[in-house]
Amino acid sequence: GKIAIDYAWIQHGVIVVTVENPPYAGMVPDANEPVESLLAGILGGVFSHFSGEDLNCLQTDCRQCGAEVDRFVIGLSPRIEKVSEM
């Protein structure tokens, strides 16, 4: 797929990544919750490696659930927990 990285939220401690045509698109038709947990883990691991911090990644939008794109938020655990609550 095609990845776009948005640093507009970096001052809030998160990076937003959108993915067009993710690897598992279409494998789970009509999902009720985000389905790209493996890709979220990969993104979290890659960004953790290059930042030197232990970062987590949360999928916030999912095409299989009706969103326009697959969107992921990457940041430290406390930031990701706040995003998850929203």
N, CA, C and O atoms as a GROMACS GRO file, in nm:
protein
  344
    1GLY      N    1   0.081  -0.119   0.000
    1GLY     CA    2   0.000   0.000   0.000
    1GLY      C    3   0.085   0.125   0.000
    1GLY      O    4   0.208   0.118   0.008
    2LYS      N    5   0.019   0.235  -0.009
    2LYS     CA    6   0.084   0.366  -0.008
    2LYS      C    7   0.067   0.429   0.129
    2LYS      O    8  -0.044   0.437   0.182
    3ILE      N    9   0.178   0.473   0.187
    3ILE     CA   10   0.177   0.530   0.322
    3ILE      C   11   0.202   0.680   0.315
    3ILE      O   12   0.290   0.725   0.242
    4ALA      N   13   0.124   0.757   0.392
    4ALA     CA   14   0.146   0.901   0.407
    4ALA      C   15   0.162   0.930   0.556
    4ALA      O   16   0.080   0.888   0.637
    5ILE      N   17   0.267   1.001   0.590
    5ILE     CA   18   0.297   1.033   0.730
    5ILE      C   19   0.266   1.180   0.753
    5ILE      O   20   0.315   1.266   0.681
    6ASP      N   21   0.185   1.208   0.854
    6ASP     CA   22   0.143   1.344   0.888
    6ASP      C   23   0.202   1.381   1.023
    6ASP      O   24   0.171   1.321   1.126
    7TYR      N   25   0.289   1.482   1.021
    7TYR     CA   26   0.354   1.527   1.144
    7TYR      C   27   0.283   1.647   1.207
    7TYR      O   28   0.337   1.708   1.299
    8ALA      N   29   0.164   1.681   1.159
    8ALA     CA   30   0.093   1.799   1.209
    8ALA      C   31   0.060   1.791   1.358
    8ALA      O   32   0.045   1.895   1.423
    9TRP      N   33   0.051   1.671   1.413
    9TRP     CA   34   0.015   1.652   1.554
    9TRP      C   35   0.136   1.622   1.642
    9TRP      O   36   0.120   1.584   1.758
   10ILE      N   37   0.254   1.637   1.587
   10ILE     CA   38   0.376   1.602   1.662
   10ILE      C   39   0.388   1.683   1.792
   10ILE      O   40   0.441   1.632   1.891
   11GLN      N   41   0.340   1.808   1.792
   11GLN     CA   42   0.348   1.889   1.914
   11GLN      C   43   0.260   1.832   2.025
   11GLN      O   44   0.276   1.867   2.142
   12HIS      N   45   0.166   1.744   1.988
   12HIS     CA   46   0.082   1.676   2.087
   12HIS      C   47   0.134   1.536   2.118
   12HIS      O   48   0.071   1.460   2.192
   13GLY      N   49   0.248   1.502   2.061
   13GLY     CA   50   0.312   1.375   2.092
   13GLY      C   51   0.267   1.257   2.008
   13GLY      O   52   0.292   1.142   2.045
   14VAL      N   53   0.202   1.283   1.895
   14VAL     CA   54   0.160   1.172   1.810
   14VAL      C   55   0.190   1.201   1.663
   14VAL      O   56   0.201   1.317   1.622
   15ILE      N   57   0.204   1.096   1.587
   15ILE     CA   58   0.220   1.100   1.443
   15ILE      C   59   0.101   1.026   1.384
   15ILE      O   60   0.060   0.922   1.436
   16VAL      N   61   0.046   1.078   1.277
   16VAL     CA   62  -0.068   1.014   1.212
   16VAL      C   63  -0.021   0.957   1.078
   16VAL      O   64   0.042   1.026   0.998
   17VAL      N   65  -0.053   0.831   1.055
   17VAL     CA   66  -0.015   0.764   0.931
   17VAL      C   67  -0.143   0.716   0.862
   17VAL      O   68  -0.227   0.652   0.925
   18THR      N   69  -0.156   0.747   0.734
   18THR     CA   70  -0.267   0.693   0.657
   18THR      C   71  -0.210   0.595   0.556
   18THR      O   72  -0.100   0.612   0.504
   19VAL      N   73  -0.288   0.491   0.530
   19VAL     CA   74  -0.243   0.385   0.440
   19VAL      C   75  -0.353   0.359   0.336
   19VAL      O   76  -0.468   0.331   0.371
   20GLU      N   77  -0.316   0.369   0.211
   20GLU     CA   78  -0.406   0.332   0.103
   20GLU      C   79  -0.373   0.188   0.062
   20GLU      O   80  -0.256   0.153   0.051
   21ASN      N   81  -0.473   0.108   0.042
   21ASN     CA   82  -0.457  -0.032   0.003
   21ASN      C   83  -0.368  -0.109   0.100
   21ASN      O   84  -0.263  -0.160   0.061
   22PRO      N   85  -0.409  -0.118   0.227
   22PRO     CA   86  -0.328  -0.192   0.324
   22PRO      C   87  -0.322  -0.340   0.289
   22PRO      O   88  -0.404  -0.390   0.211
   23PRO      N   89  -0.225  -0.411   0.346
   23PRO     CA   90  -0.200  -0.550   0.308
   23PRO      C   91  -0.320  -0.644   0.323
   23PRO      O   92  -0.336  -0.735   0.243
   24TYR      N   93  -0.402  -0.623   0.424
   24TYR     CA   94  -0.511  -0.718   0.450
   24TYR      C   95  -0.647  -0.664   0.407
   24TYR      O   96  -0.750  -0.716   0.447
   25ALA      N   97  -0.646  -0.558   0.326
   25ALA     CA   98  -0.773  -0.499   0.281
   25ALA      C   99  -0.858  -0.604   0.211
   25ALA      O  100  -0.809  -0.678   0.126
   26GLY      N  101  -0.982  -0.609   0.248
   26GLY     CA  102  -1.075  -0.701   0.185
   26GLY      C  103  -1.081  -0.839   0.246
   26GLY      O  104  -1.169  -0.918   0.210
   27MET      N  105  -0.991  -0.871   0.336
   27MET     CA  106  -0.992  -1.006   0.394
   27MET      C  107  -1.100  -1.023   0.500
   27MET      O  108  -1.141  -1.135   0.530
   28VAL      N  109  -1.145  -0.911   0.558
   28VAL     CA  110  -1.248  -0.916   0.659
   28VAL      C  111  -1.361  -0.823   0.614
   28VAL      O  112  -1.365  -0.706   0.653
   29PRO      N  113  -1.453  -0.874   0.532
   29PRO     CA  114  -1.559  -0.788   0.482
   29PRO      C  115  -1.656  -0.744   0.593
   29PRO      O  116  -1.684  -0.818   0.686
   30ASP      N  117  -1.704  -0.622   0.580
   30ASP     CA  118  -1.805  -0.568   0.671
   30ASP      C  119  -1.764  -0.579   0.818
   30ASP      O  120  -1.841  -0.627   0.901
   31ALA      N  121  -1.644  -0.534   0.849
   31ALA     CA  122  -1.594  -0.540   0.987
   31ALA      C  123  -1.663  -0.433   1.072
   31ALA      O  124  -1.705  -0.329   1.020
   32ASN      N  125  -1.674  -0.459   1.201
   32ASN     CA  126  -1.731  -0.362   1.295
   32ASN      C  127  -1.624  -0.291   1.376
   32ASN      O  128  -1.653  -0.198   1.451
   33GLU      N  129  -1.500  -0.334   1.360
   33GLU     CA  130  -1.389  -0.272   1.432
   33GLU      C  131  -1.265  -0.279   1.343
   33GLU      O  132  -1.261  -0.360   1.250
   34PRO      N  133  -1.165  -0.196   1.371
   34PRO     CA  134  -1.044  -0.196   1.288
   34PRO      C  135  -0.982  -0.335   1.277
   34PRO      O  136  -0.978  -0.411   1.374
   35VAL      N  137  -0.933  -0.369   1.156
   35VAL     CA  138  -0.885  -0.504   1.130
   35VAL      C  139  -0.734  -0.512   1.103
   35VAL      O  140  -0.681  -0.622   1.089
   36GLU      N  141  -0.666  -0.401   1.098
   36GLU     CA  142  -0.524  -0.401   1.062
   36GLU      C  143  -0.434  -0.400   1.185
   36GLU      O  144  -0.342  -0.318   1.193
   37SER      N  145  -0.458  -0.489   1.281
   37SER     CA  146  -0.377  -0.491   1.404
   37SER      C  147  -0.233  -0.532   1.375
   37SER      O  148  -0.141  -0.484   1.441
   38LEU      N  149  -0.211  -0.620   1.277
   38LEU     CA  150  -0.075  -0.659   1.243
   38LEU      C  151   0.002  -0.539   1.185
   38LEU      O  152   0.117  -0.516   1.221
   39LEU      N  153  -0.062  -0.463   1.096
   39LEU     CA  154   0.002  -0.345   1.040
   39LEU      C  155   0.028  -0.240   1.148
   39LEU      O  156   0.131  -0.173   1.146
   40ALA      N  157  -0.064  -0.226   1.243
   40ALA     CA  158  -0.043  -0.134   1.354
   40ALA      C  159   0.081  -0.174   1.434
   40ALA      O  160   0.160  -0.088   1.474
   41GLY      N  161   0.098  -0.302   1.458
   41GLY     CA  162   0.216  -0.350   1.529
   41GLY      C  163   0.345  -0.324   1.452
   41GLY      O  164   0.447  -0.287   1.510
   42ILE      N  165   0.339  -0.344   1.322
   42ILE     CA  166   0.457  -0.319   1.238
   42ILE      C  167   0.493  -0.171   1.240
   42ILE      O  168   0.609  -0.135   1.259
   43LEU      N  169   0.393  -0.084   1.222
   43LEU     CA  170   0.419   0.060   1.224
   43LEU      C  171   0.475   0.104   1.359
   43LEU      O  172   0.570   0.182   1.364
   44GLY      N  173   0.417   0.055   1.468
   44GLY     CA  174   0.468   0.088   1.600
   44GLY      C  175   0.611   0.043   1.618
   44GLY      O  176   0.693   0.116   1.675
   45GLY      N  177   0.643  -0.075   1.569
   45GLY     CA  178   0.780  -0.127   1.580
   45GLY      C  179   0.880  -0.048   1.498
   45GLY      O  180   0.990  -0.019   1.544
   46VAL      N  181   0.843  -0.014   1.376
   46VAL     CA  182   0.934   0.062   1.289
   46VAL      C  183   0.961   0.200   1.348
   46VAL      O  184   1.076   0.243   1.355
   47PHE      N  185   0.855   0.269   1.391
   47PHE     CA  186   0.875   0.403   1.448
   47PHE      C  187   0.949   0.396   1.581
   47PHE      O  188   1.025   0.487   1.613
   48SER      N  189   0.927   0.290   1.658
   48SER     CA  190   1.002   0.272   1.783
   48SER      C  191   1.151   0.255   1.755
   48SER      O  192   1.235   0.314   1.822
   49HIS      N  193   1.181   0.176   1.655
   49HIS     CA  194   1.320   0.151   1.620
   49HIS      C  195   1.392   0.280   1.584
   49HIS      O  196   1.501   0.307   1.634
   50PHE      N  197   1.332   0.360   1.498
   50PHE     CA  198   1.399   0.480   1.450
   50PHE      C  199   1.395   0.596   1.549
   50PHE      O  200   1.480   0.685   1.543
   51SER      N  201   1.299   0.595   1.641
   51SER     CA  202   1.292   0.704   1.739
   51SER      C  203   1.372   0.673   1.865
   51SER      O  204   1.411   0.763   1.939
   52GLY      N  205   1.397   0.544   1.890
   52GLY     CA  206   1.466   0.505   2.013
   52GLY      C  207   1.373   0.504   2.134
   52GLY      O  208   1.419   0.487   2.247
   53GLU      N  209   1.243   0.521   2.112
   53GLU     CA  210   1.143   0.520   2.218
   53GLU      C  211   1.052   0.398   2.198
   53GLU      O  212   1.043   0.344   2.087
   54ASP      N  213   0.986   0.356   2.304
   54ASP     CA  214   0.890   0.246   2.294
   54ASP      C  215   0.754   0.306   2.259
   54ASP      O  216   0.682   0.354   2.347
   55LEU      N  217   0.719   0.304   2.131
   55LEU     CA  218   0.596   0.365   2.083
   55LEU      C  219   0.490   0.260   2.056
   55LEU      O  220   0.520   0.145   2.025
   56ASN      N  221   0.366   0.302   2.067
   56ASN     CA  222   0.252   0.217   2.034
   56ASN      C  223   0.180   0.275   1.915
   56ASN      O  224   0.196   0.393   1.883
   57CYS      N  225   0.101   0.193   1.850
   57CYS     CA  226   0.025   0.237   1.733
   57CYS      C  227  -0.118   0.187   1.747
   57CYS      O  228  -0.142   0.072   1.785
   58LEU      N  229  -0.213   0.274   1.716
   58LEU     CA  230  -0.355   0.243   1.725
   58LEU      C  231  -0.422   0.276   1.593
   58LEU      O  232  -0.405   0.387   1.541
   59GLN      N  233  -0.496   0.183   1.538
   59GLN     CA  234  -0.572   0.211   1.416
   59GLN      C  235  -0.701   0.283   1.458
   59GLN      O  236  -0.779   0.230   1.537
   60THR      N  237  -0.722   0.402   1.403
   60THR     CA  238  -0.839   0.481   1.440
   60THR      C  239  -0.948   0.479   1.332
   60THR      O  240  -1.066   0.493   1.364
   61ASP      N  241  -0.910   0.462   1.207
   61ASP     CA  242  -1.006   0.454   1.097
   61ASP      C  243  -0.975   0.332   1.013
   61ASP      O  244  -0.859   0.296   0.993
   62CYS      N  245  -1.081   0.268   0.964
   62CYS     CA  246  -1.064   0.143   0.891
   62CYS      C  247  -1.156   0.142   0.770
   62CYS      O  248  -1.277   0.162   0.783
   63ARG      N  249  -1.101   0.119   0.652
   63ARG     CA  250  -1.181   0.114   0.530
   63ARG      C  251  -1.283   0.001   0.535
   63ARG      O  252  -1.394   0.016   0.484
   64GLN      N  253  -1.247  -0.110   0.597
   64GLN     CA  254  -1.339  -0.223   0.606
   64GLN      C  255  -1.461  -0.188   0.692
   64GLN      O  256  -1.565  -0.253   0.684
   65CYS      N  257  -1.446  -0.084   0.776
   65CYS     CA  258  -1.556  -0.038   0.862
   65CYS      C  259  -1.631   0.079   0.801
   65CYS      O  260  -1.725   0.132   0.861
   66GLY      N  261  -1.591   0.121   0.680
   66GLY     CA  262  -1.660   0.229   0.611
   66GLY      C  263  -1.585   0.361   0.603
   66GLY      O  264  -1.637   0.456   0.543
   67ALA      N  265  -1.466   0.372   0.660
   67ALA     CA  266  -1.388   0.496   0.652
   67ALA      C  267  -1.326   0.511   0.513
   67ALA      O  268  -1.316   0.413   0.438
   68GLU      N  269  -1.285   0.632   0.479
   68GLU     CA  270  -1.224   0.657   0.349
   68GLU      C  271  -1.084   0.596   0.337
   68GLU      O  272  -1.045   0.550   0.230
   69VAL      N  273  -1.009   0.597   0.447
   69VAL     CA  274  -0.872   0.544   0.449
   69VAL      C  275  -0.850   0.469   0.578
   69VAL      O  276  -0.929   0.478   0.672
   70ASP      N  277  -0.742   0.394   0.582
   70ASP     CA  278  -0.697   0.334   0.708
   70ASP      C  279  -0.604   0.434   0.773
   70ASP      O  280  -0.507   0.479   0.711
   71ARG      N  281  -0.632   0.471   0.897
   71ARG     CA  282  -0.553   0.572   0.966
   71ARG      C  283  -0.503   0.515   1.097
   71ARG      O  284  -0.575   0.445   1.168
   72PHE      N  285  -0.378   0.548   1.128
   72PHE     CA  286  -0.313   0.498   1.248
   72PHE      C  287  -0.252   0.617   1.322
   72PHE      O  288  -0.204   0.712   1.261
   73VAL      N  289  -0.254   0.610   1.455
   73VAL     CA  290  -0.192   0.711   1.539
   73VAL      C  291  -0.079   0.643   1.615
   73VAL      O  292  -0.098   0.537   1.674
   74ILE      N  293   0.040   0.704   1.611
   74ILE     CA  294   0.159   0.647   1.673
   74ILE      C  295   0.211   0.743   1.779
   74ILE      O  296   0.221   0.863   1.755
   75GLY      N  297   0.243   0.691   1.896
   75GLY     CA  298   0.298   0.774   2.003
   75GLY      C  299   0.330   0.691   2.125
   75GLY      O  300   0.318   0.568   2.124
   76LEU      N  301   0.370   0.759   2.231
   76LEU     CA  302   0.395   0.692   2.358
   76LEU      C  303   0.265   0.637   2.414
   76LEU      O  304   0.157   0.690   2.384
   77SER      N  305   0.273   0.534   2.494
   77SER     CA  306   0.153   0.467   2.546
   77SER      C  307   0.051   0.561   2.611
   77SER      O  308  -0.068   0.547   2.582
   78PRO      N  309   0.092   0.656   2.697
   78PRO     CA  310  -0.009   0.744   2.758
   78PRO      C  311  -0.086   0.826   2.654
   78PRO      O  312  -0.206   0.851   2.670
   79ARG      N  313  -0.019   0.868   2.549
   79ARG     CA  314  -0.086   0.946   2.442
   79ARG      C  315  -0.185   0.856   2.366
   79ARG      O  316  -0.297   0.897   2.336
   80ILE      N  317  -0.141   0.735   2.336
   80ILE     CA  318  -0.226   0.643   2.261
   80ILE      C  319  -0.348   0.603   2.342
   80ILE      O  320  -0.456   0.585   2.286
   81GLU      N  321  -0.333   0.590   2.474
   81GLU     CA  322  -0.446   0.558   2.559
   81GLU      C  323  -0.550   0.669   2.554
   81GLU      O  324  -0.670   0.641   2.555
   82LYS      N  325  -0.506   0.796   2.549
   82LYS     CA  326  -0.598   0.909   2.539
   82LYS      C  327  -0.673   0.906   2.407
   82LYS      O  328  -0.793   0.932   2.402
   83VAL      N  329  -0.601   0.873   2.299
   83VAL     CA  330  -0.664   0.863   2.167
   83VAL      C  331  -0.766   0.750   2.168
   83VAL      O  332  -0.876   0.765   2.113
   84SER      N  333  -0.731   0.639   2.228
   84SER     CA  334  -0.820   0.522   2.234
   84SER      C  335  -0.950   0.556   2.306
   84SER      O  336  -1.057   0.510   2.267
   85GLU      N  337  -0.940   0.636   2.411
   85GLU     CA  338  -1.058   0.675   2.488
   85GLU      C  339  -1.151   0.764   2.407
   85GLU      O  340  -1.272   0.765   2.428
   86MET      N  341  -1.094   0.839   2.315
   86MET     CA  342  -1.174   0.932   2.234
   86MET      C  343  -1.252   0.854   2.131
   86MET      O  344  -1.326   0.912   2.051
   0.00000   0.00000   0.00000
